[in-house]
């Protein structure tokens, strides 16, 4: 098979270093035994470890998102980051019917409570895998991003930060709005044919998809909740290929890397594909989903955002801010 034909049919899955090997496990829940994959360093280094929960997209699985099944997933790079940084990685499996995400009606959630499942996985990891409860991070792609919004809205007290890739929030009034600020990093592609960057839904989705809030409007919701300034720090990432038809701009609101920040990676010209240099989707998939950017590794960019965030640090910043507002009110 020629290299071009292989790329078209199979894609490529290169590595930057050694990675952890995930193992299958189950957790008993009211709806029955739930499957997940877990990867942990072989021995404790004497301190508590961070946890990254990775949520797969629609039609995918825990195996796919961690690189154990076709097609190659850019989020599987978390296994290499975990080996390097001594992290625990857990990938829950949505199971039959997919996630009960931020669009799920109450009747569906009553039968299959995925927010509670993910919360229980976090508690299990803290209790059994030397995980630091102040260093719990969450990332989801596509429908897994909708699931991440649901968890960040319902269980913000369990997270130090979260990230969403290729998914906007429900429109105002359609789902629960977040009530507690969290560090949030959102990736959006302007030519995404499945989840529109500016919101709404594709005409060809008919009754099989929900209209979504735009990516930038979703970022604004978390930034406004956090009370962050209007003006971001802006970085234009260098192009890996001068002839490429995609480009990346990073926006960060909030100056403290270890505090409350909200970020956006705007990927111009790219479609419904996580950006990656090492994990490239097959060409026939790109025909359906649009171009895949290669100017950054989505998992590495998320880890750069996560690495200094701590749940107690963010909480203390919020408390200090609230105290400052109260003191100001009393002074007047």
Long-range contacts (C-beta under 8 A, 24 or more apart in sequence): 7-280, 7-282, 7-283, 8-282, 8-283, 8-284, 9-282, 9-283, 9-284, 10-70, 10-71, 10-282, 11-71, 11-72, 11-279, 11-280, 11-281, 11-282, 11-283, 11-285, 12-72, 12-278, 12-279, 12-280, 13-67, 13-72, 13-76, 13-278, 13-279, 13-280, 14-278, 14-279, 15-80, 15-278, 16-77, 16-80, 16-278, 17-80, 17-83, 17-84, 18-80, 18-83, 19-67, 19-76, 19-77, 19-79, 19-80, 19-82, 19-83, 20-79, 20-80, 20-82, 20-83, 20-89, 21-79, 22-62, 22-66, 22-68, 22-79, 22-89, 22-91, 27-117, 27-120, 27-121, 27-124, 29-113, 29-116, 29-117, 29-120, 30-113, 31-111, 31-112, 31-113, 34-92, 34-93, 34-95, 34-117, 35-62, 35-92, 35-93, 35-95, 36-62, 36-90, 36-91, 36-92, 36-93, 36-121, 37-62, 37-63, 37-66, 37-68, 37-90, 37-91, 37-93, 38-88, 38-89, 38-90, 38-91, 38-125, 38-129, 39-66, 39-79, 39-82, 39-88, 39-89, 39-90, 40-82, 40-88, 40-89, 40-129, 41-82, 41-83, 41-86, 41-87, 41-88, 44-130, 45-86, 47-132, 48-130, 48-131, 48-132, 48-135, 49-86, 49-87, 49-88, 49-129, 49-130, 49-131, 49-132, 49-135, 50-85, 50-86, 50-87, 50-88, 50-131, 50-132, 50-135, 50-136, 50-137, 50-306, 51-87, 51-88, 51-89, 51-90, 51-122, 51-125, 51-126, 51-129, 51-131, 51-132, 51-135, 51-136, 51-137, 52-78, 52-81, 52-82, 52-87, 52-88, 52-89, 52-90, 52-137, 52-138, 52-139, 52-303, 52-306, 53-89, 53-90, 53-91, 53-92, 53-118, 53-121, 53-122, 53-136, 53-137, 53-138, 53-139, 54-78, 54-89, 54-90, 54-91, 54-139, 54-140, 54-144, 55-91, 55-92, 55-99, 55-118, 55-138, 55-139, 55-140, 55-141, 55-144, 55-145, 55-147, 55-148, 56-91, 56-93, 56-94, 56-140, 56-141, 56-144, 57-140, 57-141, 57-142, 57-143, 57-144, 57-145, 57-166, 58-98, 58-99, 58-142, 58-143, 59-98, 60-144, 61-93, 61-94, 62-91, 62-92, 62-93, 63-93, 65-91, 65-141, 65-144, 66-91, 67-279, 71-281, 71-282, 71-285, 72-279, 72-280, 72-281, 73-274, 73-279, 74-274, 74-275, 74-276, 74-278, 74-279, 74-297, 74-298, 74-299, 75-139, 75-141, 75-165, 75-274, 75-298, 75-299, 76-279, 76-299, 77-276, 77-278, 77-279, 77-297, 77-298, 77-299, 77-300, 78-139, 78-299, 78-303, 81-299, 81-300, 81-303, 85-303, 85-307, 88-125, 88-129, 88-130, 88-131, 90-121, 90-125, 92-117, 92-118, 92-121, 94-144, 94-147, 98-143, 99-143, 99-144, 99-146, 99-147, 100-150, 101-143, 101-146, 101-147, 101-149, 101-150, 102-146, 102-147, 102-149, 102-150, 102-153, 102-169, 102-170, 102-175, 102-176, 103-146, 103-170, 103-174, 103-175, 103-210, 104-150, 114-147, 114-150, 115-150, 115-151, 115-154, 115-155, 118-147, 118-151, 118-155, 119-151, 119-155, 119-158, 122-155, 122-158, 133-158, 133-311, 134-160, 134-310, 134-311, 134-312, 134-313, 135-160, 135-309, 135-310, 135-311, 136-160, 136-311, 137-161, 137-162, 137-163, 137-302, 137-306, 137-309, 138-162, 138-163, 139-163, 139-164, 139-165, 139-299, 139-302, 140-164, 140-165, 140-167, 141-165, 141-166, 141-167, 141-274, 142-166, 142-167, 142-194, 142-195, 142-272, 143-167, 146-170, 149-175, 149-178, 149-218, 150-175, 150-176, 152-178, 152-182, 152-184, 153-177, 153-178, 153-179, 156-180, 156-181, 156-182, 157-311, 158-311, 159-311, 160-306, 160-309, 160-310, 160-311, 160-314, 161-185, 161-305, 161-306, 161-309, 161-314, 163-187, 163-302, 163-305, 163-306, 164-218, 165-274, 165-298, 166-192, 166-194, 166-195, 166-272, 166-273, 166-274, 167-195, 167-212, 168-195, 168-196, 168-199, 168-212, 168-213, 168-214, 168-215, 168-217, 168-218, 169-212, 169-213, 169-217, 169-218, 169-221, 170-210, 170-212, 170-213, 171-199, 171-211, 171-212, 171-213, 172-213, 174-210, 174-211, 177-221, 178-221, 178-222, 178-225, 179-225, 180-225, 181-222, 181-225, 181-226, 181-227, 181-260, 181-314, 181-318, 182-222, 182-226, 182-260, 182-314, 183-259, 183-260, 183-261, 183-262, 183-305, 183-309, 183-314, 184-219, 184-222, 184-262, 184-263, 185-262, 185-263, 185-264, 185-265, 185-301, 185-302, 185-305, 185-306, 186-215, 186-218, 186-219, 186-222, 186-263, 186-264, 186-265, 187-264, 187-265, 187-267, 187-274, 187-275, 187-298, 187-301, 188-215, 188-216, 188-264, 188-265, 188-266, 188-267, 189-267, 189-269, 189-270, 189-271, 189-272, 189-273, 189-290, 189-293, 190-266, 190-267, 190-268, 190-269, 190-270, 191-268, 191-269, 191-270, 191-271, 191-290, 191-291, 192-270, 192-271, 192-272, 192-289, 192-290, 193-271, 193-272, 193-288, 193-289, 193-290, 194-271, 194-272, 194-289, 195-272, 215-264, 215-266, 216-264, 216-266, 219-251, 219-262, 219-263, 219-264, 222-262, 223-253, 223-262, 226-253, 226-254, 226-260, 226-262, 227-321, 228-253, 228-254, 228-260, 228-261, 228-262, 229-253, 229-254, 232-264, 237-295, 237-296, 238-295, 239-295, 240-277, 240-294, 240-295, 241-294, 244-293, 244-294, 244-295, 245-269, 245-291, 246-270, 246-291, 246-293, 246-294, 246-295, 247-293, 247-295, 248-275, 248-293, 248-295, 248-296, 250-301, 256-317, 257-308, 258-308, 258-309, 258-310, 258-313, 259-309, 259-313, 259-314, 259-317, 260-314, 260-317, 260-318, 261-305, 263-305, 265-296, 265-298, 265-301, 267-293, 269-293, 274-298
